[in-house]
Amino acid sequence: MARYDDLDGTSVFITGGGSGIGAALVDGFLGQGARVTFVQRSDAREFCAEMAAKHGRAPEFLPCDVTDTAALQAAIDRTAEQQGPVRVLVNNAANDNRHATLETDAEAWRAALAVNLDAYFFATQAVVPMMRDLGGGVIVNFSSISYMMGMADLPAYTAANGAITAMTRGHAREFGADGIRVNAVAPGWVLTERQLRLWATPDALSGILGRQCLPRHLSAEDIVGPVLFLSSAASGAITGQCLAVDGGVVTVAG
C-alpha cells in the first residue's frame, strides 16, 4: 500500500466502518497513522480489538444509526472533541437490499434514501464548518456503478447513488473556495461477506467476470487504495470526480 505522509495524525470519520469495505477503510487509514473514528449500528468492539492488535492502537467506535441525523452529527462533534476536527470524511454506509418498484411503499422508499443519501448530506453538513476552520478538508462519498448499469432490482439504491454523484459535484463547487475537496468512488461488485452470503451465486459470479476487463473478482482491499489517494495531498487538484473502481465494467458497458 502506498504511504501518504500527510494522512499521519489526520482526524478521519467513516460511516459504516465496522464491516465490509468500511472495515477495510478503517484498517487502511490506521495503517497510514490516521486517527480514526467510525460509526455503525451493530457492535464492532471485536473488530476494534483486532485493529488494536494489528496497529498498536484502536479506532474509536461510536454506535450510531446514521439515519438518526441528530445522533450522526453528535458523533461527528464528539469525534472533533476527542481527536481533533475532522479533516477527512468518508461517507460509506449504505444498504443495497433488493426490492421491486411495485412492491415498495412510501415508508420503505424514505427509509432507503435515509441511509443511502440523507446521511451523506447531513454528515457533510456537520464537517464543513470544522474543515473551513482548518483551511480545508476532504470528503469522499461512496456511489456505485449500479446506477450506471441500469440495474433493475434496487431502484431506491440506484436513485440514491446517482444523486450522490450529482451532490458530489455540487458540493465540490460549493465548498471548493474553502479548500474542501469532494469526490466520489463508485465500486463495482466487491465480494464482501454480505455479498457472498446473499447474492454471489455461481451464475452471478460468472456474469460479472464476463462484464469486467480484469478477470478476477474484487475485494474490499481493492477500494482502500483509491480512497486513501483521494483523501491525501497526492490528489490535491482533484475534486468533483466520480472514480469507478470496478475492474472495468463501466468501460465494457460504455
Secondary structure by P-SEA (a helix, b strand, c coil): cccccccccbbbbbcccccaaaaaaaaaaaaaccbbbbbbccccaaaaaaaaaacccccccccccccaaaaaaaaaaaaaaacccccbbbcccccccccccccccaaaaaaaaacccaaaaaaaaacaaaaaaaccbbbbbbbcccccccccccaaaaaaaaaaaaaaaaaaaacccccbbbbbbbbccccccccccccccaaaaaaaaaacccccccccccaaaaaaaaacccccccccbbbbcccccccccc
